[in-house]
Amino acid sequence: MVIRRKYIVDESNKPVGVQLDMKTFNHIEEVLENYALAHFIEEEEGDQLSLEDAIALYRQEGAHAGKL
């Protein structure tokens, strides 16, 4: 995957941000969410979470962190 990005710079030409197209952003977001779900599923030693429980836990954690 090629990540096409545009750098946002301040008046001193110092990079302060990055702009991504929506397709790239959505792909990165999906990869991160899948990683988080896999982490939640494997987190409980001996008590594996189902996919549905992992999604619920992920959304609950995200809501507490102000992410979702």
PDB file with SEQRES, HELIX, SHEET and CRYST1 records, atoms N, CA, C and O in Angstrom:
SEQRES   1 A   68  MET VAL ILE ARG ARG LYS TYR ILE VAL ASP GLU SER ASN          
SEQRES   2 A   68  LYS PRO VAL GLY VAL GLN LEU ASP MET LYS THR PHE ASN          
SEQRES   3 A   68  HIS ILE GLU GLU VAL LEU GLU ASN TYR ALA LEU ALA HIS          
SEQRES   4 A   68  PHE ILE GLU GLU GLU GLU GLY ASP GLN LEU SER LEU GLU          
SEQRES   5 A   68  ASP ALA ILE ALA LEU TYR ARG GLN GLU GLY ALA HIS ALA          
SEQRES   6 A   68  GLY LYS LEU                                                  
HELIX    1 AA1 MET A   22  GLU A   43  1                                  22    
HELIX    2 AA2 LEU A   51  HIS A   64  1                                  14    
SHEET    1 AA1 2 ARG A   5  VAL A   9  0                                        
SHEET    2 AA1 2 PRO A  15  LEU A  20 -1                                        
CRYST1    1.000    1.000    1.000  90.00  90.00  90.00 P 1           1          
ATOM      1  N   MET A   1       0.851  -1.182   0.000  1.00  0.00           N  
ATOM      2  CA  MET A   1       0.000   0.000   0.000  1.00  0.00           C  
ATOM      3  C   MET A   1       0.892   1.239   0.000  1.00  0.00           C  
ATOM      4  O   MET A   1       1.821   1.362   0.798  1.00  0.00           O  
ATOM      5  N   VAL A   2       0.591   2.123  -0.890  1.00  0.00           N  
ATOM      6  CA  VAL A   2       1.311   3.395  -0.959  1.00  0.00           C  
ATOM      7  C   VAL A   2       0.515   4.409  -0.158  1.00  0.00           C  
ATOM      8  O   VAL A   2      -0.672   4.615  -0.409  1.00  0.00           O  
ATOM      9  N   ILE A   3       1.169   5.042   0.804  1.00  0.00           N  
ATOM     10  CA  ILE A   3       0.499   6.065   1.602  1.00  0.00           C  
ATOM     11  C   ILE A   3       0.873   7.419   1.018  1.00  0.00           C  
ATOM     12  O   ILE A   3       1.994   7.903   1.174  1.00  0.00           O  
ATOM     13  N   ARG A   4      -0.100   8.011   0.344  1.00  0.00           N  
ATOM     14  CA  ARG A   4       0.111   9.348  -0.212  1.00  0.00           C  
ATOM     15  C   ARG A   4      -0.281  10.351   0.847  1.00  0.00           C  
ATOM     16  O   ARG A   4      -1.409  10.352   1.339  1.00  0.00           O  
ATOM     17  N   ARG A   5       0.650  11.191   1.186  1.00  0.00           N  
ATOM     18  CA  ARG A   5       0.406  12.150   2.258  1.00  0.00           C  
ATOM     19  C   ARG A   5       0.866  13.534   1.826  1.00  0.00           C  
ATOM     20  O   ARG A   5       1.777  13.693   1.013  1.00  0.00           O  
ATOM     21  N   LYS A   6       0.210  14.515   2.395  1.00  0.00           N  
ATOM     22  CA  LYS A   6       0.594  15.916   2.187  1.00  0.00           C  
ATOM     23  C   LYS A   6       0.960  16.458   3.560  1.00  0.00           C  
ATOM     24  O   LYS A   6       0.197  16.342   4.519  1.00  0.00           O  
ATOM     25  N   TYR A   7       2.124  17.042   3.629  1.00  0.00           N  
ATOM     26  CA  TYR A   7       2.570  17.598   4.898  1.00  0.00           C  
ATOM     27  C   TYR A   7       2.030  19.008   5.068  1.00  0.00           C  
ATOM     28  O   TYR A   7       2.019  19.798   4.124  1.00  0.00           O  
ATOM     29  N   ILE A   8       1.593  19.311   6.255  1.00  0.00           N  
ATOM     30  CA  ILE A   8       1.144  20.646   6.620  1.00  0.00           C  
ATOM     31  C   ILE A   8       2.275  21.278   7.415  1.00  0.00           C  
ATOM     32  O   ILE A   8       2.759  20.695   8.385  1.00  0.00           O  
ATOM     33  N   VAL A   9       2.695  22.463   7.009  1.00  0.00           N  
ATOM     34  CA  VAL A   9       3.833  23.116   7.656  1.00  0.00           C  
ATOM     35  C   VAL A   9       3.405  24.470   8.220  1.00  0.00           C  
ATOM     36  O   VAL A   9       2.439  25.080   7.763  1.00  0.00           O  
ATOM     37  N   ASP A  10       4.154  24.919   9.228  1.00  0.00           N  
ATOM     38  CA  ASP A  10       3.887  26.234   9.800  1.00  0.00           C  
ATOM     39  C   ASP A  10       4.666  27.292   9.015  1.00  0.00           C  
ATOM     40  O   ASP A  10       5.298  26.993   8.002  1.00  0.00           O  
ATOM     41  N   GLU A  11       4.610  28.516   9.496  1.00  0.00           N  
ATOM     42  CA  GLU A  11       5.259  29.620   8.784  1.00  0.00           C  
ATOM     43  C   GLU A  11       6.782  29.477   8.714  1.00  0.00           C  
ATOM     44  O   GLU A  11       7.429  30.140   7.904  1.00  0.00           O  
ATOM     45  N   SER A  12       7.356  28.615   9.559  1.00  0.00           N  
ATOM     46  CA  SER A  12       8.799  28.352   9.528  1.00  0.00           C  
ATOM     47  C   SER A  12       9.127  27.135   8.665  1.00  0.00           C  
ATOM     48  O   SER A  12      10.271  26.681   8.630  1.00  0.00           O  
ATOM     49  N   ASN A  13       8.133  26.619   7.979  1.00  0.00           N  
ATOM     50  CA  ASN A  13       8.260  25.427   7.142  1.00  0.00           C  
ATOM     51  C   ASN A  13       8.541  24.173   7.965  1.00  0.00           C  
ATOM     52  O   ASN A  13       9.103  23.201   7.460  1.00  0.00           O  
ATOM     53  N   LYS A  14       8.144  24.205   9.233  1.00  0.00           N  
ATOM     54  CA  LYS A  14       8.286  23.046  10.118  1.00  0.00           C  
ATOM     55  C   LYS A  14       7.028  22.184   9.996  1.00  0.00           C  
ATOM     56  O   LYS A  14       5.918  22.695  10.141  1.00  0.00           O  
ATOM     57  N   PRO A  15       7.186  20.876   9.729  1.00  0.00           N  
ATOM     58  CA  PRO A  15       6.005  20.007   9.622  1.00  0.00           C  
ATOM     59  C   PRO A  15       5.212  19.982  10.932  1.00  0.00           C  
ATOM     60  O   PRO A  15       5.774  19.759  12.004  1.00  0.00           O  
ATOM     61  N   VAL A  16       3.905  20.214  10.830  1.00  0.00           N  
ATOM     62  CA  VAL A  16       3.036  20.201  12.007  1.00  0.00           C  
ATOM     63  C   VAL A  16       1.863  19.240  11.862  1.00  0.00           C  
ATOM     64  O   VAL A  16       1.107  19.032  12.811  1.00  0.00           O  
ATOM     65  N   GLY A  17       1.709  18.654  10.680  1.00  0.00           N  
ATOM     66  CA  GLY A  17       0.605  17.727  10.463  1.00  0.00           C  
ATOM     67  C   GLY A  17       0.734  17.019   9.134  1.00  0.00           C  
ATOM     68  O   GLY A  17       1.597  17.328   8.312  1.00  0.00           O  
ATOM     69  N   VAL A  18      -0.161  16.050   8.952  1.00  0.00           N  
ATOM     70  CA  VAL A  18      -0.189  15.272   7.718  1.00  0.00           C  
ATOM     71  C   VAL A  18      -1.633  15.153   7.264  1.00  0.00           C  
ATOM     72  O   VAL A  18      -2.530  14.946   8.081  1.00  0.00           O  
ATOM     73  N   GLN A  19      -1.857  15.280   5.977  1.00  0.00           N  
ATOM     74  CA  GLN A  19      -3.185  15.116   5.402  1.00  0.00           C  
ATOM     75  C   GLN A  19      -3.178  13.853   4.546  1.00  0.00           C  
ATOM     76  O   GLN A  19      -2.300  13.664   3.703  1.00  0.00           O  
ATOM     77  N   LEU A  20      -4.173  12.988   4.775  1.00  0.00           N  
ATOM     78  CA  LEU A  20      -4.317  11.747   4.024  1.00  0.00           C  
ATOM     79  C   LEU A  20      -5.632  11.766   3.260  1.00  0.00           C  
ATOM     80  O   LEU A  20      -6.593  12.411   3.679  1.00  0.00           O  
ATOM     81  N   ASP A  21      -5.670  11.047   2.124  1.00  0.00           N  
ATOM     82  CA  ASP A  21      -6.942  10.919   1.440  1.00  0.00           C  
ATOM     83  C   ASP A  21      -7.825   9.949   2.245  1.00  0.00           C  
ATOM     84  O   ASP A  21      -7.314   9.171   3.051  1.00  0.00           O  
ATOM     85  N   MET A  22      -9.119   9.996   2.032  1.00  0.00           N  
ATOM     86  CA  MET A  22     -10.065   9.206   2.828  1.00  0.00           C  
ATOM     87  C   MET A  22      -9.852   7.705   2.671  1.00  0.00           C  
ATOM     88  O   MET A  22      -9.993   6.965   3.645  1.00  0.00           O  
ATOM     89  N   LYS A  23      -9.518   7.240   1.480  1.00  0.00           N  
ATOM     90  CA  LYS A  23      -9.301   5.814   1.266  1.00  0.00           C  
ATOM     91  C   LYS A  23      -8.146   5.313   2.141  1.00  0.00           C  
ATOM     92  O   LYS A  23      -8.252   4.268   2.784  1.00  0.00           O  
ATOM     93  N   THR A  24      -7.058   6.061   2.158  1.00  0.00           N  
ATOM     94  CA  THR A  24      -5.903   5.688   2.981  1.00  0.00           C  
ATOM     95  C   THR A  24      -6.259   5.746   4.458  1.00  0.00           C  
ATOM     96  O   THR A  24      -5.938   4.827   5.212  1.00  0.00           O  
ATOM     97  N   PHE A  25      -6.923   6.823   4.877  1.00  0.00           N  
ATOM     98  CA  PHE A  25      -7.321   6.961   6.278  1.00  0.00           C  
ATOM     99  C   PHE A  25      -8.212   5.808   6.707  1.00  0.00           C  
ATOM    100  O   PHE A  25      -7.992   5.215   7.764  1.00  0.00           O  
ATOM    101  N   ASN A  26      -9.215   5.483   5.901  1.00  0.00           N  
ATOM    102  CA  ASN A  26     -10.125   4.387   6.246  1.00  0.00           C  
ATOM    103  C   ASN A  26      -9.391   3.059   6.350  1.00  0.00           C  
ATOM    104  O   ASN A  26      -9.702   2.247   7.222  1.00  0.00           O  
ATOM    105  N   HIS A  27      -8.419   2.830   5.470  1.00  0.00           N  
ATOM    106  CA  HIS A  27      -7.643   1.593   5.523  1.00  0.00           C  
ATOM    107  C   HIS A  27      -6.811   1.529   6.808  1.00  0.00           C  
ATOM    108  O   HIS A  27      -6.783   0.495   7.475  1.00  0.00           O  
ATOM    109  N   ILE A  28      -6.148   2.608   7.152  1.00  0.00           N  
ATOM    110  CA  ILE A  28      -5.348   2.651   8.381  1.00  0.00           C  
ATOM    111  C   ILE A  28      -6.241   2.453   9.597  1.00  0.00           C  
ATOM    112  O   ILE A  28      -5.879   1.722  10.519  1.00  0.00           O  
ATOM    113  N   GLU A  29      -7.397   3.094   9.608  1.00  0.00           N  
ATOM    114  CA  GLU A  29      -8.338   2.951  10.722  1.00  0.00           C  
ATOM    115  C   GLU A  29      -8.798   1.498  10.867  1.00  0.00           C  
ATOM    116  O   GLU A  29      -8.882   0.980  11.981  1.00  0.00           O  
ATOM    117  N   GLU A  30      -9.094   0.843   9.743  1.00  0.00           N  
ATOM    118  CA  GLU A  30      -9.532  -0.553   9.770  1.00  0.00           C  
ATOM    119  C   GLU A  30      -8.426  -1.460  10.315  1.00  0.00           C  
ATOM    120  O   GLU A  30      -8.691  -2.354  11.119  1.00  0.00           O  
ATOM    121  N   VAL A  31      -7.195  -1.228   9.878  1.00  0.00           N  
ATOM    122  CA  VAL A  31      -6.064  -2.031  10.363  1.00  0.00           C  
ATOM    123  C   VAL A  31      -5.909  -1.860  11.876  1.00  0.00           C  
ATOM    124  O   VAL A  31      -5.718  -2.844  12.591  1.00  0.00           O  
ATOM    125  N   LEU A  32      -5.989  -0.636  12.362  1.00  0.00           N  
ATOM    126  CA  LEU A  32      -5.862  -0.387  13.802  1.00  0.00           C  
ATOM    127  C   LEU A  32      -6.998  -1.024  14.597  1.00  0.00           C  
ATOM    128  O   LEU A  32      -6.767  -1.598  15.661  1.00  0.00           O  
ATOM    129  N   GLU A  33      -8.216  -0.925  14.088  1.00  0.00           N  
ATOM    130  CA  GLU A  33      -9.356  -1.534  14.774  1.00  0.00           C  
ATOM    131  C   GLU A  33      -9.219  -3.052  14.815  1.00  0.00           C  
ATOM    132  O   GLU A  33      -9.511  -3.672  15.838  1.00  0.00           O  
ATOM    133  N   ASN A  34      -8.777  -3.655  13.710  1.00  0.00           N  
ATOM    134  CA  ASN A  34      -8.586  -5.107  13.689  1.00  0.00           C  
ATOM    135  C   ASN A  34      -7.509  -5.534  14.669  1.00  0.00           C  
ATOM    136  O   ASN A  34      -7.642  -6.560  15.336  1.00  0.00           O  
ATOM    137  N   TYR A  35      -6.440  -4.750  14.760  1.00  0.00           N  
ATOM    138  CA  TYR A  35      -5.379  -5.042  15.717  1.00  0.00           C  
ATOM    139  C   TYR A  35      -5.916  -4.961  17.148  1.00  0.00           C  
ATOM    140  O   TYR A  35      -5.625  -5.823  17.978  1.00  0.00           O  
ATOM    141  N   ALA A  36      -6.701  -3.921  17.426  1.00  0.00           N  
ATOM    142  CA  ALA A  36      -7.269  -3.766  18.768  1.00  0.00           C  
ATOM    143  C   ALA A  36      -8.211  -4.916  19.096  1.00  0.00           C  
ATOM    144  O   ALA A  36      -8.185  -5.436  20.211  1.00  0.00           O  
ATOM    145  N   LEU A  37      -9.039  -5.317  18.143  1.00  0.00           N  
ATOM    146  CA  LEU A  37      -9.953  -6.435  18.384  1.00  0.00           C  
ATOM    147  C   LEU A  37      -9.177  -7.717  18.664  1.00  0.00           C  
ATOM    148  O   LEU A  37      -9.523  -8.469  19.576  1.00  0.00           O  
ATOM    149  N   ALA A  38      -8.137  -7.965  17.886  1.00  0.00           N  
ATOM    150  CA  ALA A  38      -7.320  -9.161  18.117  1.00  0.00           C  
ATOM    151  C   ALA A  38      -6.679  -9.097  19.502  1.00  0.00           C  
ATOM    152  O   ALA A  38      -6.583 -10.113  20.190  1.00  0.00           O  
ATOM    153  N   HIS A  39      -6.247  -7.926  19.904  1.00  0.00           N  
ATOM    154  CA  HIS A  39      -5.646  -7.753  21.230  1.00  0.00           C  
ATOM    155  C   HIS A  39      -6.670  -8.049  22.327  1.00  0.00           C  
ATOM    156  O   HIS A  39      -6.355  -8.754  23.286  1.00  0.00           O  
ATOM    157  N   PHE A  40      -7.873  -7.530  22.201  1.00  0.00           N  
ATOM    158  CA  PHE A  40      -8.904  -7.783  23.204  1.00  0.00           C  
ATOM    159  C   PHE A  40      -9.274  -9.263  23.262  1.00  0.00           C  
ATOM    160  O   PHE A  40      -9.513  -9.802  24.343  1.00  0.00           O  
ATOM    161  N   ILE A  41      -9.322  -9.917  22.109  1.00  0.00           N  
ATOM    162  CA  ILE A  41      -9.663 -11.340  22.071  1.00  0.00           C  
ATOM    163  C   ILE A  41      -8.610 -12.168  22.794  1.00  0.00           C  
ATOM    164  O   ILE A  41      -8.949 -13.097  23.527  1.00  0.00           O  
ATOM    165  N   GLU A  42      -7.340 -11.841  22.597  1.00  0.00           N  
ATOM    166  CA  GLU A  42      -6.243 -12.605  23.191  1.00  0.00           C  
ATOM    167  C   GLU A  42      -5.849 -12.144  24.588  1.00  0.00           C  
ATOM    168  O   GLU A  42      -5.077 -12.822  25.266  1.00  0.00           O  
ATOM    169  N   GLU A  43      -6.363 -11.011  25.023  1.00  0.00           N  
ATOM    170  CA  GLU A  43      -5.949 -10.404  26.291  1.00  0.00           C  
ATOM    171  C   GLU A  43      -6.255 -11.284  27.500  1.00  0.00           C  
ATOM    172  O   GLU A  43      -5.436 -11.387  28.413  1.00  0.00           O  
ATOM    173  N   GLU A  44      -7.391 -11.900  27.513  1.00  0.00           N  
ATOM    174  CA  GLU A  44      -7.817 -12.709  28.638  1.00  0.00           C  
ATOM    175  C   GLU A  44      -7.173 -14.092  28.558  1.00  0.00           C  
ATOM    176  O   GLU A  44      -7.523 -14.894  27.693  1.00  0.00           O  
ATOM    177  N   GLU A  45      -6.243 -14.364  29.453  1.00  0.00           N  
ATOM    178  CA  GLU A  45      -5.608 -15.680  29.457  1.00  0.00           C  
ATOM    179  C   GLU A  45      -6.618 -16.737  29.894  1.00  0.00           C  
ATOM    180  O   GLU A  45      -7.247 -16.625  30.946  1.00  0.00           O  
ATOM    181  N   GLY A  46      -6.752 -17.743  29.076  1.00  0.00           N  
ATOM    182  CA  GLY A  46      -7.665 -18.835  29.398  1.00  0.00           C  
ATOM    183  C   GLY A  46      -9.109 -18.544  29.048  1.00  0.00           C  
ATOM    184  O   GLY A  46      -9.854 -19.466  28.715  1.00  0.00           O  
ATOM    185  N   ASP A  47      -9.525 -17.293  29.113  1.00  0.00           N  
ATOM    186  CA  ASP A  47     -10.900 -16.913  28.795  1.00  0.00           C  
ATOM    187  C   ASP A  47     -10.891 -16.110  27.506  1.00  0.00           C  
ATOM    188  O   ASP A  47     -10.850 -14.880  27.535  1.00  0.00           O  
ATOM    189  N   GLN A  48     -10.928 -16.800  26.382  1.00  0.00           N  
ATOM    190  CA  GLN A  48     -10.944 -16.087  25.110  1.00  0.00           C  
ATOM    191  C   GLN A  48     -12.287 -15.426  24.911  1.00  0.00           C  
ATOM    192  O   GLN A  48     -13.336 -15.998  25.209  1.00  0.00           O  
ATOM    193  N   LEU A  49     -12.234 -14.207  24.400  1.00  0.00           N  
ATOM    194  CA  LEU A  49     -13.457 -13.482  24.097  1.00  0.00           C  
ATOM    195  C   LEU A  49     -13.959 -13.889  22.714  1.00  0.00           C  
ATOM    196  O   LEU A  49     -13.177 -14.204  21.818  1.00  0.00           O  
ATOM    197  N   SER A  50     -15.270 -13.874  22.566  1.00  0.00           N  
ATOM    198  CA  SER A  50     -15.836 -14.059  21.232  1.00  0.00           C  
ATOM    199  C   SER A  50     -15.634 -12.753  20.474  1.00  0.00           C  
ATOM    200  O   SER A  50     -15.329 -11.722  21.074  1.00  0.00           O  
ATOM    201  N   LEU A  51     -15.802 -12.798  19.176  1.00  0.00           N  
ATOM    202  CA  LEU A  51     -15.670 -11.591  18.365  1.00  0.00           C  
ATOM    203  C   LEU A  51     -16.671 -10.530  18.815  1.00  0.00           C  
ATOM    204  O   LEU A  51     -16.330  -9.349  18.891  1.00  0.00           O  
ATOM    205  N   GLU A  52     -17.891 -10.936  19.109  1.00  0.00           N  
ATOM    206  CA  GLU A  52     -18.924  -9.986  19.539  1.00  0.00           C  
ATOM    207  C   GLU A  52     -18.546  -9.327  20.865  1.00  0.00           C  
ATOM    208  O   GLU A  52     -18.720  -8.120  21.032  1.00  0.00           O  
ATOM    209  N   ASP A  53     -18.025 -10.127  21.815  1.00  0.00           N  
ATOM    210  CA  ASP A  53     -17.605  -9.568  23.099  1.00  0.00           C  
ATOM    211  C   ASP A  53     -16.417  -8.639  22.933  1.00  0.00           C  
ATOM    212  O   ASP A  53     -16.332  -7.611  23.605  1.00  0.00           O  
ATOM    213  N   ALA A  54     -15.490  -8.994  22.035  1.00  0.00           N  
ATOM    214  CA  ALA A  54     -14.323  -8.152  21.785  1.00  0.00           C  
ATOM    215  C   ALA A  54     -14.745  -6.809  21.198  1.00  0.00           C  
ATOM    216  O   ALA A  54     -14.215  -5.766  21.579  1.00  0.00           O  
ATOM    217  N   ILE A  55     -15.705  -6.838  20.267  1.00  0.00           N  
ATOM    218  CA  ILE A  55     -16.198  -5.595  19.672  1.00  0.00           C  
ATOM    219  C   ILE A  55     -16.857  -4.734  20.741  1.00  0.00           C  
ATOM    220  O   ILE A  55     -16.626  -3.526  20.787  1.00  0.00           O  
ATOM    221  N   ALA A  56     -17.664  -5.330  21.591  1.00  0.00           N  
ATOM    222  CA  ALA A  56     -18.319  -4.577  22.665  1.00  0.00           C  
ATOM    223  C   ALA A  56     -17.281  -3.970  23.609  1.00  0.00           C  
ATOM    224  O   ALA A  56     -17.408  -2.811  24.002  1.00  0.00           O  
ATOM    225  N   LEU A  57     -16.265  -4.735  23.971  1.00  0.00           N  
ATOM    226  CA  LEU A  57     -15.220  -4.240  24.856  1.00  0.00           C  
ATOM    227  C   LEU A  57     -14.439  -3.118  24.185  1.00  0.00           C  
ATOM    228  O   LEU A  57     -14.121  -2.114  24.822  1.00  0.00           O  
ATOM    229  N   TYR A  58     -14.130  -3.286  22.904  1.00  0.00           N  
ATOM    230  CA  TYR A  58     -13.407  -2.262  22.137  1.00  0.00           C  
ATOM    231  C   TYR A  58     -14.201  -0.954  22.113  1.00  0.00           C  
ATOM    232  O   TYR A  58     -13.642   0.124  22.318  1.00  0.00           O  
ATOM    233  N   ARG A  59     -15.490  -1.059  21.865  1.00  0.00           N  
ATOM    234  CA  ARG A  59     -16.325   0.154  21.830  1.00  0.00           C  
ATOM    235  C   ARG A  59     -16.429   0.790  23.202  1.00  0.00           C  
ATOM    236  O   ARG A  59     -16.429   2.014  23.326  1.00  0.00           O  
ATOM    237  N   GLN A  60     -16.519  -0.040  24.236  1.00  0.00           N  
ATOM    238  CA  GLN A  60     -16.585   0.479  25.612  1.00  0.00           C  
ATOM    239  C   GLN A  60     -15.289   1.186  25.962  1.00  0.00           C  
ATOM    240  O   GLN A  60     -15.315   2.290  26.507  1.00  0.00           O  
ATOM    241  N   GLU A  61     -14.165   0.574  25.662  1.00  0.00           N  
ATOM    242  CA  GLU A  61     -12.861   1.193  25.944  1.00  0.00           C  
ATOM    243  C   GLU A  61     -12.701   2.484  25.157  1.00  0.00           C  
ATOM    244  O   GLU A  61     -12.209   3.481  25.686  1.00  0.00           O  
ATOM    245  N   GLY A  62     -13.114   2.470  23.894  1.00  0.00           N  
ATOM    246  CA  GLY A  62     -13.017   3.657  23.054  1.00  0.00           C  
ATOM    247  C   GLY A  62     -13.886   4.784  23.564  1.00  0.00           C  
ATOM    248  O   GLY A  62     -13.492   5.949  23.500  1.00  0.00           O  
ATOM    249  N   ALA A  63     -15.063   4.456  24.071  1.00  0.00           N  
ATOM    250  CA  ALA A  63     -15.963   5.474  24.608  1.00  0.00           C  
ATOM    251  C   ALA A  63     -15.355   6.121  25.853  1.00  0.00           C  
ATOM    252  O   ALA A  63     -15.484   7.328  26.055  1.00  0.00           O  
ATOM    253  N   HIS A  64     -14.693   5.316  26.684  1.00  0.00           N  
ATOM    254  CA  HIS A  64     -14.054   5.853  27.888  1.00  0.00           C  
ATOM    255  C   HIS A  64     -12.879   6.739  27.524  1.00  0.00           C  
ATOM    256  O   HIS A  64     -12.573   7.695  28.237  1.00  0.00           O  
ATOM    257  N   ALA A  65     -12.224   6.431  26.427  1.00  0.00           N  
ATOM    258  CA  ALA A  65     -11.063   7.217  26.004  1.00  0.00           C  
ATOM    259  C   ALA A  65     -11.468   8.381  25.119  1.00  0.00           C  
ATOM    260  O   ALA A  65     -10.613   9.159  24.696  1.00  0.00           O  
ATOM    261  N   GLY A  66     -12.771   8.518  24.830  1.00  0.00           N  
ATOM    262  CA  GLY A  66     -13.253   9.598  23.997  1.00  0.00           C  
ATOM    263  C   GLY A  66     -12.970   9.388  22.520  1.00  0.00           C  
ATOM    264  O   GLY A  66     -12.966  10.343  21.743  1.00  0.00           O  
ATOM    265  N   LYS A  67     -12.733   8.147  22.131  1.00  0.00           N  
ATOM    266  CA  LYS A  67     -12.370   7.841  20.752  1.00  0.00           C  
ATOM    267  C   LYS A  67     -13.573   7.476  19.905  1.00  0.00           C  
ATOM    268  O   LYS A  67     -13.623   7.845  18.731  1.00  0.00           O  
ATOM    269  N   LEU A  68     -14.539   6.767  20.455  1.00  0.00           N  
ATOM    270  CA  LEU A  68     -15.657   6.292  19.638  1.00  0.00           C  
ATOM    271  C   LEU A  68     -16.943   6.944  20.042  1.00  0.00           C  
ATOM    272  O   LEU A  68     -17.989   6.660  19.458  1.00  0.00           O  
TER     273      LEU A  68                                                      
END                                                                             
